[in-house]
Amino acid sequence: MILRDYTHWIFDMDGTLTMPVHDFDLIRTKLGVEEAHSILEAIENMSDGEAAEIKRKLNKIETDLANQALPQPGIESLLSRLISRGCKVGILTRNDEQVARKTLRVAGLDAYFEDGAIIGRETCKPKPDPDGVLHLMEMWDATAESTLVVGDYLHDLKAGFAAGITTVHFDSSEMYEWPEYTHHRVPSIIQLLTMI
């Protein structure tokens, strides 16, 4: 299947729809999370009181970063083309959903996404769990054959792969790690636009 034949598109947000601004090593340091751990997984292993405080700090950091959001070059053209063809578009992020909506507003991308198609860590288990992918597919009544995910990190690719859908690794460095979870590779959203 060529990419233009897919009718259900799931996007990662930070670093895919928007320019990357997250320094996860710095965020882990600010939160006191060990470098070897993913932030959300580390929070799950904390006591309720400690987790609540870290979540509050994380939300503040994410909100501050949302205020810096800029759209990825070419993303508005890509989303416009997909929607004009009748495709469904959604977001699967590890962010808080309110922060995700703020990010989209600041980046000028909020008009492209229906509210129910913005899935964050409150609605589903966070990526790399496929829960969010499956949630969107069920909402859209989409098949695995009609659905793909576009993301810039391993969590995005693993979530798509585990759900049995096509994965597109967006990597401007063109290093393309994680080939075992990748079906297509693109160095830019503009390049992806030429493929549909």
N, CA and C of each residue as an Amber inpcrd file, in Angstrom:
protein
   588
   0.8320000  -1.1920000   0.0000000   0.0000000   0.0000000   0.0000000
   0.8750000   1.2540000   0.0000000   0.5620000   2.2140000  -0.8280000
   1.2980000   3.4650000  -0.8190000   0.6570000   4.4140000   0.1820000
   1.4160000   5.3900000   0.6760000   0.9360000   6.2130000   1.7780000
  -0.3380000   6.9730000   1.4450000  -0.5280000   7.3470000   0.1970000
  -1.7350000   8.1170000  -0.1390000  -3.0050000   7.2840000   0.0150000
  -2.8600000   5.9600000   0.1280000  -4.0380000   5.1100000   0.2790000
  -4.5290000   5.0110000   1.7280000  -3.7340000   5.4750000   2.6830000
  -4.1520000   5.4000000   4.0870000  -5.1660000   6.5020000   4.3860000
  -6.1880000   6.1470000   5.1360000  -7.2700000   7.0990000   5.4080000
  -7.3560000   7.5170000   6.8740000  -6.5470000   6.9280000   7.7240000
  -6.5620000   7.2430000   9.1550000  -5.1180000   7.4680000   9.6110000
  -4.8250000   8.7000000   9.9980000  -3.4630000   9.1120000  10.3120000
  -3.3630000   9.5220000  11.7810000  -2.4460000   8.8830000  12.4960000
  -2.1870000   9.1990000  13.9010000  -0.8000000   9.8420000  13.9830000
  -0.7440000  11.0160000  14.5980000   0.5140000  11.7540000  14.7120000
   0.9600000  11.8630000  16.1620000   2.2550000  11.7230000  16.3690000
   2.8740000  12.1830000  17.6040000   2.8350000  13.7140000  17.5640000
   2.9450000  14.3550000  18.7130000   2.8790000  15.8130000  18.7120000
   4.2710000  16.4500000  18.7760000   4.9220000  16.3950000  19.9360000
   6.1910000  17.0870000  20.1230000   7.2920000  16.4720000  19.2570000
   7.8830000  17.2880000  18.4090000   8.9520000  16.8070000  17.5360000
   8.4540000  16.2170000  16.2360000   7.1280000  16.1040000  16.0870000
   6.5420000  15.5930000  14.8440000   5.6200000  16.6610000  14.2510000
   4.4990000  16.9390000  14.9200000   3.6360000  18.0390000  14.4750000
   4.2940000  19.3880000  14.7480000   5.0150000  19.4590000  15.8680000
   5.6720000  20.7040000  16.2620000   7.1840000  20.5200000  16.2990000
   7.8870000  21.6320000  16.2400000   9.3390000  21.5930000  16.3300000
   9.7490000  21.0910000  17.7150000  10.8310000  20.3310000  17.8030000
  11.2370000  19.7960000  19.1080000  11.7470000  20.8950000  20.0420000
  11.1870000  20.9340000  21.2520000  11.6690000  21.8740000  22.2680000
  11.9370000  21.1650000  23.6060000  11.5930000  19.8950000  23.6910000
  11.7410000  19.1680000  24.9490000  13.1660000  18.6410000  25.1120000
  13.8110000  19.0230000  26.2100000  15.0980000  18.4510000  26.6040000
  14.7870000  17.4790000  27.7440000  14.6230000  16.2120000  27.3980000
  14.1400000  15.2580000  28.3940000  15.1560000  15.0030000  29.4980000
  16.4450000  15.1070000  29.1950000  17.4520000  14.9600000  30.2540000
  17.3050000  16.0810000  31.2780000  17.0940000  17.3140000  30.7940000
  16.9100000  18.4490000  31.6970000  15.6200000  18.3010000  32.4930000
  14.5550000  17.8380000  31.8360000  13.2820000  17.6500000  32.5370000
  13.4390000  16.6000000  33.6400000  14.1210000  15.4960000  33.3220000
  14.3440000  14.4680000  34.3450000  15.1260000  15.0420000  35.5360000
  16.1380000  15.8640000  35.2280000  16.9300000  16.4800000  36.2940000
  16.0570000  17.3720000  37.1710000  15.2170000  18.2060000  36.5480000
  14.3410000  19.1000000  37.3000000  13.3580000  18.3310000  38.1760000
  12.9510000  17.1580000  37.7000000  11.9800000  16.3530000  38.4460000
  12.6400000  15.4000000  39.4340000  13.9590000  15.2480000  39.3320000
  14.6650000  14.3070000  40.1980000  14.4590000  12.8610000  39.8030000
  14.2330000  12.6350000  38.5060000  14.0330000  11.2760000  37.9850000
  15.3600000  10.7630000  37.4370000  15.7180000   9.5410000  37.7840000
  16.9780000   8.9710000  37.3120000  17.0120000   8.9090000  35.7940000
  18.1940000   9.1350000  35.2280000  18.3650000   9.2120000  33.7790000
  17.9050000   7.9460000  33.0600000  18.0280000   6.8090000  33.7130000
  17.6990000   5.5400000  33.0580000  16.1940000   5.3230000  32.9060000
  15.3920000   6.1460000  33.5530000  13.9430000   5.9130000  33.5570000
  13.2020000   6.8960000  32.6560000  12.1450000   6.4120000  32.0020000
  11.2020000   7.3030000  31.3510000  10.3940000   7.9880000  32.4430000
  10.0410000   9.2410000  32.2210000   9.4200000  10.0480000  33.2770000
   8.0910000   9.4550000  33.7420000   7.2040000   9.1190000  32.8050000
   5.8840000   8.6190000  33.2140000   5.9830000   7.2830000  33.9260000
   6.8960000   6.4350000  33.4670000   7.0640000   5.1360000  34.1070000
   7.6580000   5.3010000  35.5070000   8.5530000   6.2710000  35.6820000
   9.1220000   6.5370000  37.0040000   8.0410000   7.0240000  37.9640000
   7.1520000   7.8860000  37.4810000   6.0650000   8.4060000  38.3230000
   5.1540000   7.2770000  38.7900000   4.9080000   6.3010000  37.9250000
   4.0310000   5.1710000  38.2830000   4.5770000   4.3890000  39.4710000
   5.8930000   4.4090000  39.6540000   6.5250000   3.6410000  40.7290000
   6.7030000   4.4450000  42.0170000   6.1980000   5.6810000  42.0640000
   6.3210000   6.5230000  43.2490000   5.1140000   6.3530000  44.1630000
   5.2750000   6.7900000  45.3980000   4.1350000   6.8280000  46.3140000
   3.1380000   7.8710000  45.8160000   1.9030000   7.7820000  46.2700000
   0.8660000   8.6970000  45.7890000   1.2390000  10.1550000  46.0250000
   1.7400000  10.4530000  47.2160000   2.0970000  11.8330000  47.5430000
   3.2330000  12.3550000  46.6870000   4.2660000  11.5480000  46.5310000
   5.4140000  11.9520000  45.7150000   5.0040000  12.0880000  44.2510000
   4.2090000  11.1450000  43.7690000   3.7570000  11.1840000  42.3690000
   2.9380000  12.4350000  42.0960000   2.0670000  12.8290000  43.0260000
   1.2380000  14.0180000  42.8370000   2.1000000  15.2660000  42.6920000
   3.1360000  15.3730000  43.5090000   4.0190000  16.5340000  43.4460000
   4.8190000  16.5570000  42.1440000   5.3200000  15.4050000  41.7180000
   6.0880000  15.3340000  40.4660000   5.1740000  15.6330000  39.2760000
   3.9370000  15.1390000  39.3150000   2.9810000  15.4290000  38.2340000
   2.7000000  16.9260000  38.1360000   2.5910000  17.5820000  39.3040000
   2.3580000  19.0340000  39.3140000   3.5370000  19.7640000  38.6620000
   4.7510000  19.3600000  39.0240000   5.9440000  19.9770000  38.4430000
   6.0310000  19.7010000  36.9380000   5.7180000  18.4680000  36.5500000
   5.7660000  18.0950000  35.1380000   4.7580000  18.9000000  34.3310000
   3.5570000  19.0830000  34.8750000   2.5420000  19.8570000  34.1730000
   2.9970000  21.2980000  33.9590000   3.6570000  21.8650000  34.9600000
   4.1770000  23.2380000  34.8390000   5.2410000  23.3060000  33.7400000
   6.1520000  22.3420000  33.7180000   7.2080000  22.3120000  32.6920000
   6.5850000  22.1680000  31.3030000   5.6240000  21.2320000  31.1700000
   4.9850000  21.0030000  29.8730000   4.2120000  22.2380000  29.4060000
   3.5570000  22.9240000  30.3360000   2.8120000  24.1350000  29.9720000
   3.7560000  25.2290000  29.4960000   4.8730000  25.3950000  30.1730000
   5.8650000  26.3840000  29.7480000   6.3890000  26.0600000  28.3470000
   6.6270000  24.7740000  28.0750000   7.1180000  24.3660000  26.7580000
   6.0400000  24.5520000  25.6890000   4.7790000  24.3420000  26.0650000
   3.6810000  24.5320000  25.1110000   3.6440000  25.9590000  24.5960000
   4.0330000  26.9110000  25.4370000   4.0400000  28.3180000  25.0370000
   5.1040000  28.6350000  23.9910000   6.0120000  27.6860000  23.7510000
   7.0730000  27.8790000  22.7560000   6.7910000  27.1260000  21.4560000
   5.6390000  26.5220000  21.3470000   5.3510000  25.6100000  20.2380000
   5.3570000  26.3110000  18.8810000   6.0310000  25.6780000  17.9300000
   6.0540000  26.1280000  16.5380000   5.7140000  24.9450000  15.6440000
   4.9450000  25.1580000  14.5800000   4.5920000  24.0300000  13.7070000
   5.7960000  23.5220000  12.9300000   5.8280000  22.2340000  12.7170000
   6.8540000  21.6230000  11.8700000   6.6670000  22.1280000  10.4360000
   7.7250000  22.5130000   9.7380000   7.5640000  22.9650000   8.3450000
   6.8330000  21.9160000   7.4950000   5.7900000  22.3640000   6.8020000
   5.0280000  21.4910000   5.9190000   3.8360000  20.8220000   6.5590000
   3.7150000  20.9040000   7.9000000   2.6560000  20.1270000   8.5540000
   1.2620000  20.6670000   8.2230000   1.1200000  21.9810000   8.0910000
  -0.2090000  22.5130000   7.7770000  -0.6570000  22.0850000   6.3820000
   0.2670000  22.0640000   5.4470000  -0.0710000  21.5990000   4.0960000
  -0.4440000  20.1280000   4.1010000   0.2920000  19.3310000   4.8780000
  -0.0010000  17.8990000   4.9590000  -1.3810000  17.6630000   5.5750000
  -1.6590000  18.3090000   6.6950000  -2.9500000  18.1230000   7.3550000
  -4.0970000  18.6000000   6.4710000  -3.9090000  19.7410000   5.8070000
  -4.9510000  20.2640000   4.9110000  -5.2500000  19.2850000   3.7880000
  -4.1980000  18.7100000   3.2130000  -4.3920000  17.7670000   2.1160000
  -5.1120000  16.5140000   2.5910000  -4.6970000  15.9940000   3.7510000
  -5.3420000  14.7860000   4.2730000  -6.8220000  15.0330000   4.5430000
  -7.1240000  16.1320000   5.1930000  -8.5160000  16.4320000   5.5410000
  -9.3440000  16.6770000   4.2850000  -8.7450000  17.3340000   3.2900000
  -9.4850000  17.5890000   2.0420000  -9.8200000  16.2970000   1.3200000
  -9.0530000  15.2470000   1.5840000  -9.3160000  13.9310000   0.9760000
 -10.2560000  13.0810000   1.8230000 -10.7200000  13.6330000   2.9270000
 -11.6370000  12.8930000   3.7880000 -10.9580000  12.0000000   4.8010000
  -9.6590000  12.1460000   4.9650000  -8.9330000  11.3340000   5.9460000
  -9.2320000  11.8160000   7.3660000  -9.1440000  10.8960000   8.3060000
  -9.2350000  11.2240000   9.7230000  -7.8180000  11.4320000  10.2470000
  -7.6350000  12.4680000  11.0900000  -6.3290000  12.7250000  11.6920000
  -6.4880000  12.8280000  13.1990000  -5.5300000  12.2540000  13.9090000
  -5.5610000  12.2860000  15.3620000  -4.1720000  12.4440000  15.9250000
  -4.1220000  12.6860000  17.2210000  -2.8640000  12.8670000  17.9330000
  -2.8040000  11.8630000  19.0670000  -1.6450000  11.2210000  19.2080000
  -1.3730000  10.3570000  20.3530000  -0.0950000  10.8680000  21.0050000
  -0.2360000  11.4150000  22.2220000   0.8860000  12.0290000  22.9190000
   0.9850000  11.4950000  24.3370000   2.1790000  11.5300000  24.8680000
   2.3770000  11.1830000  26.2780000   2.1090000  12.3910000  27.1810000
   1.7880000  13.5240000  26.5920000   1.4900000  14.7380000  27.3430000
   0.1090000  14.6780000  27.9870000  -0.0980000  15.5830000  28.9220000
  -1.4200000  15.8940000  29.4480000  -2.2580000  16.4650000  28.2920000
  -3.5210000  16.0960000  28.2070000  -4.3460000  16.5130000  27.0580000
  -4.5940000  18.0200000  27.0130000  -4.7300000  18.6680000  28.1650000
  -4.9030000  20.1220000  28.1630000  -3.6460000  20.8110000  27.6450000
  -2.4930000  20.2850000  28.0180000  -1.2270000  20.8260000  27.5130000
  -1.1290000  20.5860000  26.0080000  -1.5840000  19.4300000  25.5560000
  -1.5630000  19.1410000  24.1160000  -2.4160000  20.1410000  23.3570000
  -3.6010000  20.4390000  23.8800000  -4.4820000  21.4110000  23.2080000
  -3.8560000  22.8000000  23.1950000  -3.2000000  23.1710000  24.2850000
  -2.5160000  24.4690000  24.3410000  -1.3850000  24.5080000  23.3160000
  -0.6230000  23.4350000  23.2280000   0.4690000  23.3500000  22.2510000
  -0.0640000  23.5710000  20.8420000  -1.1630000  22.9120000  20.5280000
  -1.7610000  23.0480000  19.1950000  -2.2370000  24.4740000  18.9380000
  -2.8530000  25.0930000  19.9520000  -3.3100000  26.4850000  19.7750000
  -2.1410000  27.4200000  19.5080000  -1.0850000  27.2920000  20.3010000
   0.0750000  28.1630000  20.1500000   0.7310000  27.9570000  18.7850000
   0.7800000  26.7060000  18.3300000   1.3980000  26.3890000  17.0330000
   0.4720000  26.6670000  15.8550000  -0.7910000  27.0120000  16.1370000
  -1.7420000  27.2910000  15.0690000  -2.2660000  26.0580000  14.3670000
  -2.2790000  24.9230000  15.0760000  -2.7000000  23.6560000  14.4710000
  -4.0040000  23.1150000  15.0470000  -4.6120000  23.8150000  15.9760000
  -5.7710000  23.2700000  16.6810000  -6.9810000  23.0520000  15.7860000
  -7.1300000  23.8280000  14.7180000  -8.3050000  23.6950000  13.8560000
  -8.3250000  22.3840000  13.0720000  -7.2100000  21.7030000  12.9930000
  -7.1280000  20.4780000  12.1950000  -7.6200000  19.2340000  12.9380000
  -7.7700000  19.3300000  14.2570000  -8.0460000  18.1290000  15.0500000
  -9.3390000  18.2540000  15.8380000 -10.1870000  17.2320000  15.7170000
 -11.3780000  17.1570000  16.5550000 -10.9480000  16.8950000  17.9930000
 -11.7000000  17.4440000  18.9320000 -11.3200000  17.3440000  20.3390000
 -11.1240000  15.9000000  20.7900000 -12.0140000  15.0160000  20.3710000
 -11.9320000  13.6180000  20.7920000 -10.7900000  12.8420000  20.1740000
 -10.1270000  13.4440000  19.1830000  -9.0220000  12.7660000  18.5030000
  -7.6580000  13.1960000  19.0310000  -7.6630000  13.9010000  20.1720000
  -6.4080000  14.2930000  20.8380000  -6.2960000  13.4320000  22.0850000
  -5.4470000  12.4150000  22.0120000  -5.3660000  11.4090000  23.0720000
  -4.0560000  11.5570000  23.8380000  -4.1910000  11.7880000  25.1490000
  -3.0340000  11.9080000  26.0190000  -3.0380000  10.8470000  27.0980000
  -2.2090000  11.0780000  28.0950000  -1.9930000  10.0580000  29.1240000
  -3.1850000   9.8720000  30.0590000  -4.1660000  10.8100000  30.0580000
  -5.3410000  10.6190000  30.9120000  -6.3140000   9.6060000  30.3240000
  -6.3890000   9.5540000  28.9940000  -7.3940000   8.7310000  28.3260000
  -6.9400000   7.2930000  28.1410000  -5.6600000   7.1110000  27.8320000
  -5.1460000   5.7760000  27.5260000  -3.7810000   5.5690000  28.1640000
  -3.3800000   4.3260000  28.2430000  -2.0250000   4.0370000  28.7120000
  -1.0410000   4.7160000  27.7560000   0.0230000   5.3110000  28.3010000
   0.9450000   6.0470000  27.4260000   1.7270000   5.1330000  26.4930000
   2.0680000   5.6970000  25.3290000   2.9740000   4.9950000  24.4140000
   4.2290000   4.6090000  25.2060000   4.8220000   3.4530000  24.9420000
   4.6710000   2.5950000  23.7660000   3.5180000   1.5990000  23.8140000
   2.6880000   1.6450000  24.8530000   1.5010000   0.7920000  24.8750000
   0.6180000   1.1560000  23.6760000   0.0310000   0.1800000  23.0030000
  -0.8000000   0.4680000  21.8320000  -2.2120000   0.9470000  22.1590000
  -2.5290000   1.0980000  23.4360000  -3.8870000   1.4350000  23.8770000
  -4.4520000   2.6610000  23.1570000  -3.6480000   3.7190000  23.0310000
  -4.1270000   4.9400000  22.3910000  -4.3910000   4.7620000  20.9090000
  -3.5400000   3.9890000  20.2450000  -3.7570000   3.6840000  18.8220000
  -5.0700000   2.9340000  18.6520000  -5.2710000   1.9250000  19.4670000
  -6.4900000   1.1120000  19.3700000  -7.7330000   1.9370000  19.7110000
  -7.5940000   2.8550000  20.6560000  -8.7090000   3.7380000  21.0200000
  -9.1440000   4.5870000  19.8200000  -8.1800000   5.1970000  19.1350000
  -8.5040000   6.0090000  17.9650000  -9.1020000   5.1540000  16.8500000
  -8.5340000   3.9790000  16.6310000  -9.0480000   3.1050000  15.5790000
 -10.4930000   2.7080000  15.8620000 -10.7890000   2.4020000  17.1170000
 -12.1620000   2.0300000  17.4760000 -13.1050000   3.2150000  17.2910000
 -12.6530000   4.4000000  17.7040000 -13.4790000   5.6020000  17.5650000
 -13.7990000   5.8760000  16.0970000 -12.8140000   5.6630000  15.2390000
 -12.9780000   5.9220000  13.8040000 -13.5800000   4.7420000  13.0500000
 -13.6980000   3.5740000  13.7130000 -14.0780000   2.3350000  13.0330000
 -13.0940000   2.0440000  11.9010000 -11.8120000   2.2060000  12.2180000
 -10.7400000   2.0480000  11.2310000 -10.1340000   0.6510000  11.3130000
  -9.6120000   0.1870000  10.2080000  -8.9010000  -1.0840000  10.1650000
  -7.4000000  -0.8310000  10.3060000  -6.6890000  -1.8780000  10.6540000
  -5.2320000  -1.7740000  10.7220000  -4.6560000  -1.4470000   9.3530000
  -5.2970000  -1.9420000   8.3110000  -4.8070000  -1.7260000   6.9420000
  -4.9740000  -0.2810000   6.4760000  -5.8900000   0.4690000   7.1090000
  -6.1350000   1.8480000   6.6770000  -5.4410000   2.8770000   7.5650000
  -4.7330000   2.4170000   8.5980000  -4.2270000   3.3110000   9.6310000
  -2.7060000   3.3050000   9.6800000  -2.1410000   4.4930000   9.9080000
  -0.7000000   4.5770000  10.1370000  -0.4100000   5.5880000  11.2310000
   0.7970000   5.4840000  11.7870000   1.2540000   6.4180000  12.7970000
   2.5390000   7.0670000  12.3020000   2.6520000   8.3780000  12.5390000
   3.8470000   9.1410000  12.1840000   4.4570000   9.6710000  13.4720000
   5.7080000   9.3300000  13.7160000   6.3620000   9.8060000  14.9340000
   7.8620000   9.8590000  14.8000000   8.4780000  10.5370000  15.7590000
   9.9210000  10.7510000  15.7030000  10.6880000   9.9480000  16.7470000
   9.9680000   9.1120000  17.5250000  10.6650000   8.4140000  18.6130000
  10.1960000   6.9650000  18.7160000  10.9850000   6.1980000  19.4110000
  10.7310000   4.7610000  19.5610000   9.3430000   4.4780000  20.1230000
   8.8900000   5.2610000  21.1040000   7.5680000   5.0200000  21.6990000
   6.4620000   5.0590000  20.6490000   6.5670000   5.9960000  19.6990000
   5.5550000   6.1240000  18.6420000   5.5360000   4.8780000  17.7650000
   6.7340000   4.4610000  17.3680000   6.8590000   3.3200000  16.4640000
   6.4260000   2.0230000  17.1390000   6.8260000   1.8510000  18.3980000
   6.4510000   0.6350000  19.1320000   4.9340000   0.5520000  19.3200000
   4.3020000   1.6910000  19.6220000   2.8430000   1.7030000  19.8160000
   2.1340000   1.2850000  18.5330000   2.5750000   1.8420000  17.4130000
   1.9770000   1.4750000  16.1310000   2.2280000   0.0330000  15.7750000
   3.4570000  -0.4070000  15.9730000   3.8410000  -1.7740000  15.6310000
   3.0260000  -2.7760000  16.4490000   2.8770000  -2.4890000  17.7570000
   2.1320000  -3.3920000  18.6330000   0.6520000  -3.4380000  18.2650000
   0.1400000  -2.3440000  17.6830000  -1.2660000  -2.3140000  17.2570000
  -1.4610000  -2.9140000  15.8680000  -0.3720000  -3.2690000  15.2240000
  -0.4590000  -3.9110000  13.9120000  -0.6880000  -2.9510000  12.7640000
  -0.3100000  -1.6700000  12.9620000  -0.4990000  -0.6950000  11.8890000
   0.8490000  -0.3000000  11.2850000   0.7930000   0.4470000  10.1970000
   1.9880000   0.9240000   9.5160000   2.6250000   2.0600000  10.3070000
   3.9570000   2.0530000  10.3810000   4.6850000   3.0880000  11.1130000
   5.5570000   3.8940000  10.1570000   5.5630000   5.2150000  10.3790000
   6.3980000   6.1250000   9.5960000   7.3240000   6.8390000  10.5740000
   8.6260000   6.6020000  10.4200000   9.6030000   7.2510000  11.2940000
  10.0700000   8.5480000  10.6580000   9.7160000   9.6650000  11.2990000
  10.1630000  10.9890000  10.8810000  11.4430000  11.3080000  11.6460000
  12.5470000  11.4700000  10.9220000  13.8420000  11.6990000  11.5680000
  14.6700000  12.6560000  10.7150000  14.7390000  13.9160000  11.1340000
  15.4680000  14.9180000  10.3470000  16.9640000  14.6520000  10.3200000
  17.4750000  13.8740000  11.2720000  18.9040000  13.5300000  11.2610000
  19.2210000  12.4310000  10.2510000  18.1820000  11.7430000   9.7920000
  18.2930000  10.6210000   8.8610000  19.1410000   9.4690000   9.4070000
  19.2030000   9.3390000  10.7410000  19.9100000   8.2080000  11.3460000
  19.0140000   6.9690000  11.3780000  17.7210000   7.1800000  11.5130000
  16.7110000   6.1180000  11.4540000  17.0500000   4.9140000  12.3350000
  17.0770000   5.1860000  13.6230000  17.2000000   4.0830000  14.5730000
  15.9120000   3.2630000  14.5510000  15.9280000   2.1390000  15.1930000
  14.7550000   1.2760000  15.3950000  14.1380000   0.7620000  14.0840000
  14.9470000   0.2550000  13.1660000  14.3880000  -0.2500000  11.9030000
  13.4220000  -1.4070000  12.1010000  13.5600000  -2.1280000  13.2080000
  12.6850000  -3.2790000  13.4460000  11.2470000  -2.8620000  13.7350000
  11.0190000  -1.5720000  14.0290000   9.6670000  -1.0690000  14.2810000
   9.2000000  -0.0850000  13.2070000   9.9420000  -0.0090000  12.1050000
   9.6970000   1.0310000  11.1040000   9.3550000   0.4390000   9.7440000
   8.2780000   0.9530000   9.1420000   7.9180000   0.5540000   7.7800000
   8.3710000   1.5700000   6.7340000   8.2680000   2.8680000   7.0790000
   8.6670000   3.9370000   6.1550000   9.5030000   4.9600000   6.9170000
  10.4140000   5.5990000   6.1840000  11.2900000   6.6020000   6.7930000
  11.2050000   7.8950000   5.9990000  11.0940000   9.0300000   6.7120000
  11.0750000  10.3330000   6.0410000  11.9430000  11.3170000   6.8320000
  12.7330000  12.1490000   6.1140000  13.5840000  13.1260000   6.7980000
  12.8630000  14.4390000   7.1040000  11.6820000  14.6380000   6.5350000
  10.9430000  15.8840000   6.7630000   9.4640000  15.6620000   6.4790000
   8.6540000  16.5290000   7.0580000   7.2160000  16.4750000   6.7430000
   6.9840000  16.8670000   5.2940000   7.8020000  17.7560000   4.7840000
   7.6840000  18.1610000   3.3760000   7.9100000  16.9600000   2.4740000
   8.8810000  16.1040000   2.8170000   9.1040000  14.8750000   2.0320000
   7.8920000  13.9570000   2.1360000   7.3140000  13.8650000   3.3140000
   6.1270000  13.0380000   3.4950000   4.9760000  13.5630000   2.6460000
   4.8710000  14.8620000   2.5280000   3.8340000  15.4800000   1.7110000
   3.9500000  15.0360000   0.2400000   5.1700000  14.8690000  -0.2330000
   5.3560000  14.4330000  -1.6230000   4.9650000  12.9840000  -1.8380000
   4.8200000  12.2220000  -0.7550000   4.5040000  10.8000000  -0.8530000
   3.0080000  10.5260000  -0.8400000   2.2070000  11.5740000  -0.6700000
   0.7580000  11.3540000  -0.6530000   0.0910000  12.1430000  -1.7860000
